[in-house]
Amino acid sequence: MSITKNVFFVAKDNHIEELKSLLETMVEASRAEDGCILYNIYQTNSDLKTFVVIETWESETALNGHKNSAHYKHYKANFEPFTADKWSNELTPIG
C-alpha cells in the first residue's frame, strides 16, 4: 500500500527564502529515488511563510529508504534554524 504525507512548515520571520531553498533541494533528489511516486513542494498564497510538502511513496520500505538518503539527512540537520513550526499528516485515500 502506498503512503502519502503532507508535511507543513512555517518559516521563521526573515527566513522564508532560506527555508524555501532548503526544501527545494529535496525535490529532484527525492523524485529520483526508488519508490517515489510523487514529491511536490508548495508555498501557500495566503501566507508566504507556509510551505507544504506532498509526497507519496510506494511502500514503507521506500519511505524508510528516503529517510536514510544523504539529501534527507542534510535537510534534517539544517531545517530547524529556519522553521518556526512543522507538522505532518498521513493521508488515506477514500473511494
Gaussian input, Z-matrix of N, CA and C with variables (Angstrom, degrees):
# hf/3-21g

backbone

0 1
 N
 C     1     B1
 C     2     B2     1     A1
 N     3     B3     2     A2     1     D1
 C     4     B4     3     A3     2     D2
 C     5     B5     4     A4     3     D3
 N     6     B6     5     A5     4     D4
 C     7     B7     6     A6     5     D5
 C     8     B8     7     A7     6     D6
 N     9     B9     8     A8     7     D7
 C    10    B10     9     A9     8     D8
 C    11    B11    10    A10     9     D9
 N    12    B12    11    A11    10    D10
 C    13    B13    12    A12    11    D11
 C    14    B14    13    A13    12    D12
 N    15    B15    14    A14    13    D13
 C    16    B16    15    A15    14    D14
 C    17    B17    16    A16    15    D15
 N    18    B18    17    A17    16    D16
 C    19    B19    18    A18    17    D17
 C    20    B20    19    A19    18    D18
 N    21    B21    20    A20    19    D19
 C    22    B22    21    A21    20    D20
 C    23    B23    22    A22    21    D21
 N    24    B24    23    A23    22    D22
 C    25    B25    24    A24    23    D23
 C    26    B26    25    A25    24    D24
 N    27    B27    26    A26    25    D25
 C    28    B28    27    A27    26    D26
 C    29    B29    28    A28    27    D27
 N    30    B30    29    A29    28    D28
 C    31    B31    30    A30    29    D29
 C    32    B32    31    A31    30    D30
 N    33    B33    32    A32    31    D31
 C    34    B34    33    A33    32    D32
 C    35    B35    34    A34    33    D33
 N    36    B36    35    A35    34    D34
 C    37    B37    36    A36    35    D35
 C    38    B38    37    A37    36    D36
 N    39    B39    38    A38    37    D37
 C    40    B40    39    A39    38    D38
 C    41    B41    40    A40    39    D39
 N    42    B42    41    A41    40    D40
 C    43    B43    42    A42    41    D41
 C    44    B44    43    A43    42    D42
 N    45    B45    44    A44    43    D43
 C    46    B46    45    A45    44    D44
 C    47    B47    46    A46    45    D45
 N    48    B48    47    A47    46    D46
 C    49    B49    48    A48    47    D47
 C    50    B50    49    A49    48    D48
 N    51    B51    50    A50    49    D49
 C    52    B52    51    A51    50    D50
 C    53    B53    52    A52    51    D51
 N    54    B54    53    A53    52    D52
 C    55    B55    54    A54    53    D53
 C    56    B56    55    A55    54    D54
 N    57    B57    56    A56    55    D55
 C    58    B58    57    A57    56    D56
 C    59    B59    58    A58    57    D57
 N    60    B60    59    A59    58    D58
 C    61    B61    60    A60    59    D59
 C    62    B62    61    A61    60    D60
 N    63    B63    62    A62    61    D61
 C    64    B64    63    A63    62    D62
 C    65    B65    64    A64    63    D63
 N    66    B66    65    A65    64    D64
 C    67    B67    66    A66    65    D65
 C    68    B68    67    A67    66    D66
 N    69    B69    68    A68    67    D67
 C    70    B70    69    A69    68    D68
 C    71    B71    70    A70    69    D69
 N    72    B72    71    A71    70    D70
 C    73    B73    72    A72    71    D71
 C    74    B74    73    A73    72    D72
 N    75    B75    74    A74    73    D73
 C    76    B76    75    A75    74    D74
 C    77    B77    76    A76    75    D75
 N    78    B78    77    A77    76    D76
 C    79    B79    78    A78    77    D77
 C    80    B80    79    A79    78    D78
 N    81    B81    80    A80    79    D79
 C    82    B82    81    A81    80    D80
 C    83    B83    82    A82    81    D81
 N    84    B84    83    A83    82    D82
 C    85    B85    84    A84    83    D83
 C    86    B86    85    A85    84    D84
 N    87    B87    86    A86    85    D85
 C    88    B88    87    A87    86    D86
 C    89    B89    88    A88    87    D87
 N    90    B90    89    A89    88    D88
 C    91    B91    90    A90    89    D89
 C    92    B92    91    A91    90    D90
 N    93    B93    92    A92    91    D91
 C    94    B94    93    A93    92    D92
 C    95    B95    94    A94    93    D93
 N    96    B96    95    A95    94    D94
 C    97    B97    96    A96    95    D95
 C    98    B98    97    A97    96    D96
 N    99    B99    98    A98    97    D97
 C   100   B100    99    A99    98    D98
 C   101   B101   100   A100    99    D99
 N   102   B102   101   A101   100   D100
 C   103   B103   102   A102   101   D101
 C   104   B104   103   A103   102   D102
 N   105   B105   104   A104   103   D103
 C   106   B106   105   A105   104   D104
 C   107   B107   106   A106   105   D105
 N   108   B108   107   A107   106   D106
 C   109   B109   108   A108   107   D107
 C   110   B110   109   A109   108   D108
 N   111   B111   110   A110   109   D109
 C   112   B112   111   A111   110   D110
 C   113   B113   112   A112   111   D111
 N   114   B114   113   A113   112   D112
 C   115   B115   114   A114   113   D113
 C   116   B116   115   A115   114   D114
 N   117   B117   116   A116   115   D115
 C   118   B118   117   A117   116   D116
 C   119   B119   118   A118   117   D117
 N   120   B120   119   A119   118   D118
 C   121   B121   120   A120   119   D119
 C   122   B122   121   A121   120   D120
 N   123   B123   122   A122   121   D121
 C   124   B124   123   A123   122   D122
 C   125   B125   124   A124   123   D123
 N   126   B126   125   A125   124   D124
 C   127   B127   126   A126   125   D125
 C   128   B128   127   A127   126   D126
 N   129   B129   128   A128   127   D127
 C   130   B130   129   A129   128   D128
 C   131   B131   130   A130   129   D129
 N   132   B132   131   A131   130   D130
 C   133   B133   132   A132   131   D131
 C   134   B134   133   A133   132   D132
 N   135   B135   134   A134   133   D133
 C   136   B136   135   A135   134   D134
 C   137   B137   136   A136   135   D135
 N   138   B138   137   A137   136   D136
 C   139   B139   138   A138   137   D137
 C   140   B140   139   A139   138   D138
 N   141   B141   140   A140   139   D139
 C   142   B142   141   A141   140   D140
 C   143   B143   142   A142   141   D141
 N   144   B144   143   A143   142   D142
 C   145   B145   144   A144   143   D143
 C   146   B146   145   A145   144   D144
 N   147   B147   146   A146   145   D145
 C   148   B148   147   A147   146   D146
 C   149   B149   148   A148   147   D147
 N   150   B150   149   A149   148   D148
 C   151   B151   150   A150   149   D149
 C   152   B152   151   A151   150   D150
 N   153   B153   152   A152   151   D151
 C   154   B154   153   A153   152   D152
 C   155   B155   154   A154   153   D153
 N   156   B156   155   A155   154   D154
 C   157   B157   156   A156   155   D155
 C   158   B158   157   A157   156   D156
 N   159   B159   158   A158   157   D157
 C   160   B160   159   A159   158   D158
 C   161   B161   160   A160   159   D159
 N   162   B162   161   A161   160   D160
 C   163   B163   162   A162   161   D161
 C   164   B164   163   A163   162   D162
 N   165   B165   164   A164   163   D163
 C   166   B166   165   A165   164   D164
 C   167   B167   166   A166   165   D165
 N   168   B168   167   A167   166   D166
 C   169   B169   168   A168   167   D167
 C   170   B170   169   A169   168   D168
 N   171   B171   170   A170   169   D169
 C   172   B172   171   A171   170   D170
 C   173   B173   172   A172   171   D171
 N   174   B174   173   A173   172   D172
 C   175   B175   174   A174   173   D173
 C   176   B176   175   A175   174   D174
 N   177   B177   176   A176   175   D175
 C   178   B178   177   A177   176   D176
 C   179   B179   178   A178   177   D177
 N   180   B180   179   A179   178   D178
 C   181   B181   180   A180   179   D179
 C   182   B182   181   A181   180   D180
 N   183   B183   182   A182   181   D181
 C   184   B184   183   A183   182   D182
 C   185   B185   184   A184   183   D183
 N   186   B186   185   A185   184   D184
 C   187   B187   186   A186   185   D185
 C   188   B188   187   A187   186   D186
 N   189   B189   188   A188   187   D187
 C   190   B190   189   A189   188   D188
 C   191   B191   190   A190   189   D189
 N   192   B192   191   A191   190   D190
 C   193   B193   192   A192   191   D191
 C   194   B194   193   A193   192   D192
 N   195   B195   194   A194   193   D193
 C   196   B196   195   A195   194   D194
 C   197   B197   196   A196   195   D195
 N   198   B198   197   A197   196   D196
 C   199   B199   198   A198   197   D197
 C   200   B200   199   A199   198   D198
 N   201   B201   200   A200   199   D199
 C   202   B202   201   A201   200   D200
 C   203   B203   202   A202   201   D201
 N   204   B204   203   A203   202   D202
 C   205   B205   204   A204   203   D203
 C   206   B206   205   A205   204   D204
 N   207   B207   206   A206   205   D205
 C   208   B208   207   A207   206   D206
 C   209   B209   208   A208   207   D207
 N   210   B210   209   A209   208   D208
 C   211   B211   210   A210   209   D209
 C   212   B212   211   A211   210   D210
 N   213   B213   212   A212   211   D211
 C   214   B214   213   A213   212   D212
 C   215   B215   214   A214   213   D213
 N   216   B216   215   A215   214   D214
 C   217   B217   216   A216   215   D215
 C   218   B218   217   A217   216   D216
 N   219   B219   218   A218   217   D217
 C   220   B220   219   A219   218   D218
 C   221   B221   220   A220   219   D219
 N   222   B222   221   A221   220   D220
 C   223   B223   222   A222   221   D221
 C   224   B224   223   A223   222   D222
 N   225   B225   224   A224   223   D223
 C   226   B226   225   A225   224   D224
 C   227   B227   226   A226   225   D225
 N   228   B228   227   A227   226   D226
 C   229   B229   228   A228   227   D227
 C   230   B230   229   A229   228   D228
 N   231   B231   230   A230   229   D229
 C   232   B232   231   A231   230   D230
 C   233   B233   232   A232   231   D231
 N   234   B234   233   A233   232   D232
 C   235   B235   234   A234   233   D233
 C   236   B236   235   A235   234   D234
 N   237   B237   236   A236   235   D235
 C   238   B238   237   A237   236   D236
 C   239   B239   238   A238   237   D237
 N   240   B240   239   A239   238   D238
 C   241   B241   240   A240   239   D239
 C   242   B242   241   A241   240   D240
 N   243   B243   242   A242   241   D241
 C   244   B244   243   A243   242   D242
 C   245   B245   244   A244   243   D243
 N   246   B246   245   A245   244   D244
 C   247   B247   246   A246   245   D245
 C   248   B248   247   A247   246   D246
 N   249   B249   248   A248   247   D247
 C   250   B250   249   A249   248   D248
 C   251   B251   250   A250   249   D249
 N   252   B252   251   A251   250   D250
 C   253   B253   252   A252   251   D251
 C   254   B254   253   A253   252   D252
 N   255   B255   254   A254   253   D253
 C   256   B256   255   A255   254   D254
 C   257   B257   256   A256   255   D255
 N   258   B258   257   A257   256   D256
 C   259   B259   258   A258   257   D257
 C   260   B260   259   A259   258   D258
 N   261   B261   260   A260   259   D259
 C   262   B262   261   A261   260   D260
 C   263   B263   262   A262   261   D261
 N   264   B264   263   A263   262   D262
 C   265   B265   264   A264   263   D263
 C   266   B266   265   A265   264   D264
 N   267   B267   266   A266   265   D265
 C   268   B268   267   A267   266   D266
 C   269   B269   268   A268   267   D267
 N   270   B270   269   A269   268   D268
 C   271   B271   270   A270   269   D269
 C   272   B272   271   A271   270   D270
 N   273   B273   272   A272   271   D271
 C   274   B274   273   A273   272   D272
 C   275   B275   274   A274   273   D273
 N   276   B276   275   A275   274   D274
 C   277   B277   276   A276   275   D275
 C   278   B278   277   A277   276   D276
 N   279   B279   278   A278   277   D277
 C   280   B280   279   A279   278   D278
 C   281   B281   280   A280   279   D279
 N   282   B282   281   A281   280   D280
 C   283   B283   282   A282   281   D281
 C   284   B284   283   A283   282   D282

   B1=1.4451
   B2=1.5329
   B3=1.3101
   B4=1.4614
   B5=1.5327
   B6=1.3276
   B7=1.4660
   B8=1.5188
   B9=1.3317
   B10=1.4606
   B11=1.5128
   B12=1.3304
   B13=1.4626
   B14=1.5186
   B15=1.3167
   B16=1.4605
   B17=1.5154
   B18=1.3206
   B19=1.4528
   B20=1.5246
   B21=1.3235
   B22=1.4573
   B23=1.5261
   B24=1.3100
   B25=1.4587
   B26=1.5181
   B27=1.3226
   B28=1.4561
   B29=1.5126
   B30=1.3273
   B31=1.4596
   B32=1.5214
   B33=1.3156
   B34=1.4538
   B35=1.5222
   B36=1.3343
   B37=1.4531
   B38=1.5256
   B39=1.2995
   B40=1.4694
   B41=1.5235
   B42=1.3446
   B43=1.4685
   B44=1.5251
   B45=1.3234
   B46=1.4627
   B47=1.5286
   B48=1.3149
   B49=1.4643
   B50=1.5315
   B51=1.3284
   B52=1.4616
   B53=1.5314
   B54=1.3363
   B55=1.4664
   B56=1.5223
   B57=1.3236
   B58=1.4647
   B59=1.5292
   B60=1.3011
   B61=1.4583
   B62=1.5249
   B63=1.3214
   B64=1.4662
   B65=1.5271
   B66=1.3188
   B67=1.4590
   B68=1.5290
   B69=1.3229
   B70=1.4665
   B71=1.5227
   B72=1.3205
   B73=1.4672
   B74=1.5246
   B75=1.3114
   B76=1.4572
   B77=1.5309
   B78=1.3187
   B79=1.4648
   B80=1.5232
   B81=1.2933
   B82=1.4606
   B83=1.5290
   B84=1.3351
   B85=1.4668
   B86=1.5271
   B87=1.3252
   B88=1.4751
   B89=1.5189
   B90=1.3273
   B91=1.4700
   B92=1.5272
   B93=1.3252
   B94=1.4698
   B95=1.5267
   B96=1.3173
   B97=1.4641
   B98=1.5169
   B99=1.3371
   B100=1.4590
   B101=1.5211
   B102=1.3067
   B103=1.4565
   B104=1.5147
   B105=1.3286
   B106=1.4626
   B107=1.5265
   B108=1.3110
   B109=1.4583
   B110=1.5266
   B111=1.3299
   B112=1.4637
   B113=1.5200
   B114=1.3271
   B115=1.4646
   B116=1.5191
   B117=1.3418
   B118=1.4597
   B119=1.5243
   B120=1.3193
   B121=1.4583
   B122=1.5259
   B123=1.3227
   B124=1.4569
   B125=1.5219
   B126=1.3265
   B127=1.4571
   B128=1.5218
   B129=1.3307
   B130=1.4577
   B131=1.5287
   B132=1.3158
   B133=1.4648
   B134=1.5204
   B135=1.3151
   B136=1.4608
   B137=1.5263
   B138=1.3368
   B139=1.4620
   B140=1.5260
   B141=1.3170
   B142=1.4668
   B143=1.5167
   B144=1.3274
   B145=1.4611
   B146=1.5209
   B147=1.3430
   B148=1.4501
   B149=1.5304
   B150=1.3345
   B151=1.4556
   B152=1.5207
   B153=1.3319
   B154=1.4595
   B155=1.5206
   B156=1.3224
   B157=1.4589
   B158=1.5223
   B159=1.3352
   B160=1.4572
   B161=1.5187
   B162=1.3281
   B163=1.4606
   B164=1.5221
   B165=1.3304
   B166=1.4557
   B167=1.5216
   B168=1.3236
   B169=1.4658
   B170=1.5120
   B171=1.3302
   B172=1.4603
   B173=1.5214
   B174=1.3388
   B175=1.4640
   B176=1.5282
   B177=1.3032
   B178=1.4695
   B179=1.5299
   B180=1.3148
   B181=1.4744
   B182=1.5247
   B183=1.3254
   B184=1.4654
   B185=1.5203
   B186=1.3326
   B187=1.4681
   B188=1.5213
   B189=1.3190
   B190=1.4669
   B191=1.5256
   B192=1.3352
   B193=1.4601
   B194=1.5152
   B195=1.3196
   B196=1.4700
   B197=1.5247
   B198=1.3137
   B199=1.4644
   B200=1.5299
   B201=1.3155
   B202=1.4607
   B203=1.5269
   B204=1.3324
   B205=1.4652
   B206=1.5319
   B207=1.3064
   B208=1.4745
   B209=1.5202
   B210=1.3391
   B211=1.4704
   B212=1.5331
   B213=1.3273
   B214=1.4657
   B215=1.5313
   B216=1.3137
   B217=1.4661
   B218=1.5260
   B219=1.3378
   B220=1.4662
   B221=1.5299
   B222=1.3237
   B223=1.4695
   B224=1.5317
   B225=1.3473
   B226=1.4714
   B227=1.5198
   B228=1.3183
   B229=1.4619
   B230=1.5241
   B231=1.3497
   B232=1.4615
   B233=1.5262
   B234=1.3276
   B235=1.4585
   B236=1.5331
   B237=1.3094
   B238=1.4666
   B239=1.5316
   B240=1.3365
   B241=1.4720
   B242=1.5325
   B243=1.3265
   B244=1.4608
   B245=1.5227
   B246=1.3342
   B247=1.4617
   B248=1.5229
   B249=1.3413
   B250=1.4622
   B251=1.5250
   B252=1.3395
   B253=1.4638
   B254=1.5260
   B255=1.3343
   B256=1.4691
   B257=1.5177
   B258=1.3286
   B259=1.4553
   B260=1.5180
   B261=1.3335
   B262=1.4693
   B263=1.5132
   B264=1.3223
   B265=1.4606
   B266=1.5073
   B267=1.3300
   B268=1.4524
   B269=1.5087
   B270=1.3296
   B271=1.4537
   B272=1.5171
   B273=1.3312
   B274=1.4497
   B275=1.5324
   B276=1.3425
   B277=1.4563
   B278=1.5238
   B279=1.3198
   B280=1.4647
   B281=1.5274
   B282=1.2906
   B283=1.4626
   B284=1.4777
   A1=108.84
   A2=116.54
   A3=120.60
   A4=110.62
   A5=114.51
   A6=122.24
   A7=108.22
   A8=116.22
   A9=121.44
   A10=108.52
   A11=114.87
   A12=120.96
   A13=109.73
   A14=115.51
   A15=123.65
   A16=105.89
   A17=117.05
   A18=121.19
   A19=107.05
   A20=116.46
   A21=122.55
   A22=110.03
   A23=115.60
   A24=122.91
   A25=108.34
   A26=116.95
   A27=122.05
   A28=106.55
   A29=115.77
   A30=120.76
   A31=110.48
   A32=115.80
   A33=120.87
   A34=108.39
   A35=116.40
   A36=120.38
   A37=109.32
   A38=116.38
   A39=123.70
   A40=114.05
   A41=118.67
   A42=121.18
   A43=112.40
   A44=116.68
   A45=120.67
   A46=110.74
   A47=117.08
   A48=120.34
   A49=111.96
   A50=117.71
   A51=120.62
   A52=110.97
   A53=116.39
   A54=119.35
   A55=110.36
   A56=116.77
   A57=121.01
   A58=110.70
   A59=116.90
   A60=121.49
   A61=111.42
   A62=116.82
   A63=120.63
   A64=110.72
   A65=117.35
   A66=120.51
   A67=111.31
   A68=116.64
   A69=120.32
   A70=111.88
   A71=117.95
   A72=119.88
   A73=111.95
   A74=116.94
   A75=121.46
   A76=113.54
   A77=117.43
   A78=120.68
   A79=112.52
   A80=117.63
   A81=120.75
   A82=112.11
   A83=115.92
   A84=119.89
   A85=111.33
   A86=117.02
   A87=120.08
   A88=111.08
   A89=116.93
   A90=120.43
   A91=112.08
   A92=116.86
   A93=121.28
   A94=112.79
   A95=117.52
   A96=121.02
   A97=111.87
   A98=115.42
   A99=120.74
   A100=108.74
   A101=116.33
   A102=120.89
   A103=115.03
   A104=118.44
   A105=120.59
   A106=108.90
   A107=116.54
   A108=122.42
   A109=109.63
   A110=116.60
   A111=122.03
   A112=108.85
   A113=116.26
   A114=120.36
   A115=107.22
   A116=116.38
   A117=122.55
   A118=110.12
   A119=115.30
   A120=121.70
   A121=108.46
   A122=115.39
   A123=122.17
   A124=109.39
   A125=115.10
   A126=122.01
   A127=105.64
   A128=117.51
   A129=119.65
   A130=110.81
   A131=115.68
   A132=121.27
   A133=111.91
   A134=117.07
   A135=120.69
   A136=113.36
   A137=117.12
   A138=121.31
   A139=107.41
   A140=116.85
   A141=121.51
   A142=113.44
   A143=118.19
   A144=121.36
   A145=112.55
   A146=117.40
   A147=121.53
   A148=111.31
   A149=114.47
   A150=122.87
   A151=108.59
   A152=115.74
   A153=121.45
   A154=108.14
   A155=115.98
   A156=121.91
   A157=106.27
   A158=116.49
   A159=121.39
   A160=106.56
   A161=114.81
   A162=119.71
   A163=110.18
   A164=115.84
   A165=121.74
   A166=107.99
   A167=114.66
   A168=122.99
   A169=108.89
   A170=116.54
   A171=121.39
   A172=113.19
   A173=116.36
   A174=119.98
   A175=109.85
   A176=114.64
   A177=121.28
   A178=110.18
   A179=115.82
   A180=120.70
   A181=110.84
   A182=117.34
   A183=121.07
   A184=110.88
   A185=117.43
   A186=120.95
   A187=110.75
   A188=117.23
   A189=120.62
   A190=111.09
   A191=116.93
   A192=119.98
   A193=111.10
   A194=116.66
   A195=122.37
   A196=110.28
   A197=116.57
   A198=120.87
   A199=112.42
   A200=117.47
   A201=121.35
   A202=113.10
   A203=117.31
   A204=120.96
   A205=110.90
   A206=115.65
   A207=121.17
   A208=111.36
   A209=118.01
   A210=119.53
   A211=111.71
   A212=117.38
   A213=120.30
   A214=110.33
   A215=116.39
   A216=120.09
   A217=110.95
   A218=117.32
   A219=120.96
   A220=110.36
   A221=116.46
   A222=120.92
   A223=110.46
   A224=117.73
   A225=121.39
   A226=112.03
   A227=117.17
   A228=121.26
   A229=112.31
   A230=118.04
   A231=119.53
   A232=116.71
   A233=119.97
   A234=119.39
   A235=114.19
   A236=119.02
   A237=121.42
   A238=115.18
   A239=120.60
   A240=118.85
   A241=113.92
   A242=117.74
   A243=121.78
   A244=113.22
   A245=118.03
   A246=122.69
   A247=112.24
   A248=115.16
   A249=121.02
   A250=111.22
   A251=116.99
   A252=120.97
   A253=108.50
   A254=115.28
   A255=121.76
   A256=107.71
   A257=116.51
   A258=121.55
   A259=108.41
   A260=115.73
   A261=118.72
   A262=110.68
   A263=114.16
   A264=123.07
   A265=107.63
   A266=116.32
   A267=120.09
   A268=106.78
   A269=116.96
   A270=121.76
   A271=110.30
   A272=115.40
   A273=122.31
   A274=108.01
   A275=117.35
   A276=118.70
   A277=111.23
   A278=115.75
   A279=121.22
   A280=107.61
   A281=113.84
   A282=119.17
   A283=115.62
   D1=135.53
   D2=179.71
   D3=-73.79
   D4=159.99
   D5=-179.52
   D6=-123.69
   D7=124.45
   D8=176.50
   D9=-117.99
   D10=133.80
   D11=179.86
   D12=-130.28
   D13=146.32
   D14=166.69
   D15=-111.03
   D16=125.63
   D17=177.59
   D18=-119.00
   D19=122.92
   D20=-177.05
   D21=-104.01
   D22=136.95
   D23=177.15
   D24=-127.53
   D25=137.61
   D26=170.91
   D27=-117.28
   D28=119.52
   D29=-179.07
   D30=-72.88
   D31=147.21
   D32=170.98
   D33=-67.37
   D34=152.95
   D35=175.55
   D36=-52.26
   D37=138.61
   D38=179.12
   D39=67.89
   D40=13.88
   D41=178.05
   D42=-128.33
   D43=19.82
   D44=-178.63
   D45=-60.79
   D46=-49.17
   D47=-175.81
   D48=-66.96
   D49=-36.24
   D50=178.66
   D51=-65.09
   D52=-44.80
   D53=178.81
   D54=-66.02
   D55=-43.90
   D56=178.76
   D57=-57.33
   D58=-45.65
   D59=-179.89
   D60=-62.31
   D61=-44.45
   D62=179.01
   D63=-62.34
   D64=-45.21
   D65=179.94
   D66=-64.17
   D67=-37.96
   D68=179.68
   D69=-62.53
   D70=-29.27
   D71=179.43
   D72=-65.99
   D73=-17.91
   D74=-177.77
   D75=-82.27
   D76=-24.49
   D77=-168.71
   D78=-62.89
   D79=-63.00
   D80=-174.40
   D81=-61.54
   D82=-44.55
   D83=-179.00
   D84=-64.59
   D85=-40.13
   D86=-179.82
   D87=-68.40
   D88=-42.30
   D89=179.58
   D90=-62.25
   D91=-26.54
   D92=-179.26
   D93=-81.34
   D94=-9.96
   D95=-177.87
   D96=-73.74
   D97=147.25
   D98=172.80
   D99=-60.95
   D100=132.80
   D101=175.88
   D102=90.22
   D103=-1.60
   D104=177.28
   D105=-83.82
   D106=121.15
   D107=177.98
   D108=-96.02
   D109=-39.92
   D110=-176.75
   D111=-150.76
   D112=138.14
   D113=174.11
   D114=-152.63
   D115=102.87
   D116=-179.31
   D117=-130.39
   D118=148.75
   D119=175.97
   D120=-121.95
   D121=135.33
   D122=-179.37
   D123=-125.72
   D124=148.15
   D125=172.14
   D126=-112.26
   D127=128.04
   D128=-175.79
   D129=-71.46
   D130=142.87
   D131=179.41
   D132=-74.10
   D133=-30.83
   D134=-175.94
   D135=-79.29
   D136=-21.64
   D137=179.23
   D138=-151.19
   D139=100.88
   D140=-173.67
   D141=-64.61
   D142=-9.41
   D143=176.51
   D144=-81.14
   D145=-11.54
   D146=-173.92
   D147=-104.00
   D148=130.30
   D149=178.84
   D150=-122.71
   D151=148.95
   D152=177.11
   D153=-129.04
   D154=126.19
   D155=173.45
   D156=-101.68
   D157=123.80
   D158=175.57
   D159=-113.67
   D160=120.56
   D161=-175.26
   D162=-135.75
   D163=141.79
   D164=176.31
   D165=-130.34
   D166=132.28
   D167=-178.82
   D168=-121.71
   D169=146.53
   D170=-178.76
   D171=-60.42
   D172=-31.89
   D173=-174.17
   D174=-162.02
   D175=171.45
   D176=174.45
   D177=-61.11
   D178=-36.92
   D179=178.06
   D180=-61.27
   D181=-44.07
   D182=178.43
   D183=-64.65
   D184=-41.85
   D185=178.13
   D186=-63.47
   D187=-41.68
   D188=178.00
   D189=-64.80
   D190=-36.99
   D191=175.25
   D192=-61.59
   D193=-40.93
   D194=176.45
   D195=-59.35
   D196=-45.28
   D197=-177.83
   D198=-67.75
   D199=-16.09
   D200=177.85
   D201=-100.59
   D202=3.11
   D203=-178.49
   D204=-76.55
   D205=157.31
   D206=179.96
   D207=-63.50
   D208=-40.33
   D209=-178.60
   D210=-68.65
   D211=-34.47
   D212=176.71
   D213=-67.36
   D214=-43.27
   D215=179.12
   D216=-63.40
   D217=-36.84
   D218=176.58
   D219=-63.63
   D220=-47.20
   D221=177.90
   D222=-58.75
   D223=-48.57
   D224=-178.07
   D225=-60.51
   D226=-34.12
   D227=-178.55
   D228=-78.28
   D229=-11.24
   D230=-170.80
   D231=-127.42
   D232=-7.13
   D233=-173.18
   D234=-78.52
   D235=-30.13
   D236=-171.71
   D237=-58.87
   D238=-41.01
   D239=-180.00
   D240=-61.51
   D241=-20.98
   D242=-177.24
   D243=-102.42
   D244=-6.12
   D245=-168.14
   D246=-114.01
   D247=124.36
   D248=176.96
   D249=-85.56
   D250=-31.78
   D251=-178.10
   D252=-154.89
   D253=151.99
   D254=179.03
   D255=-153.73
   D256=136.82
   D257=173.24
   D258=-154.41
   D259=163.52
   D260=-179.58
   D261=-141.64
   D262=159.07
   D263=176.31
   D264=-133.44
   D265=136.89
   D266=170.30
   D267=-94.19
   D268=137.09
   D269=-174.55
   D270=-107.04
   D271=142.69
   D272=176.41
   D273=-116.26
   D274=125.27
   D275=-179.33
   D276=-68.22
   D277=148.49
   D278=175.77
   D279=-123.21
   D280=154.86
   D281=175.83
   D282=82.88

